[in-house]
């Protein structure tokens, strides 16, 4: 929704301001297909040259994320607290053996299965299951700091790969002004080949060449750069749910009081997604 509104405002202000100032869009629209072919085509070619097939696929999927926004809502953070709390409570009360069926086959687990949206996030499920699986195979004898270190490393690796499309988009945004200059230079070369033409014709040709510079800068700072920034924001916001899961698991293994564990996890969530104190503790009592 906001993405579409932003695009509408962007185009309205840029082109509307140009028209109000006395500009004519005819020459811009006339040269736009050719300039877009040069700039857009070279940008796509550069992406193909500089990235793997895997990353290009991730980049394509990332545009859906930019438009839709973060996949987790306030209820999902609440559900994560409930789900992980159930697993850690089972670990503490009945021991590692009781948790083993849930972490070995999360898809068949009654605890994981009660939260289908969370279960659909492969990394979240694996992240939780692997941390608890360490306790299962070690019969609960592992050092808590070692478990935390493993979880930190797993999350760092995940976020590194999750940020790859955003870095690629930012690199593209940085390159687009230069590609716009390439298109403009080609337009100047074309103009110089027609130097014997009347001033009116030469002026139109120079104006057409300058559309390339405009388009490169417009795409870079008006669309691609903001998309890269928005994607980074979404990835960082979605990562909060992994931190919540980690905090509950590590604090539980460390022997902290249950109420303190839950409250620390709740308050680590950003304000717009943070569930209320009563929602968390009333929900835990009813579960």
Beta strands, then each sheet from edge to edge (+ up, - down):
end
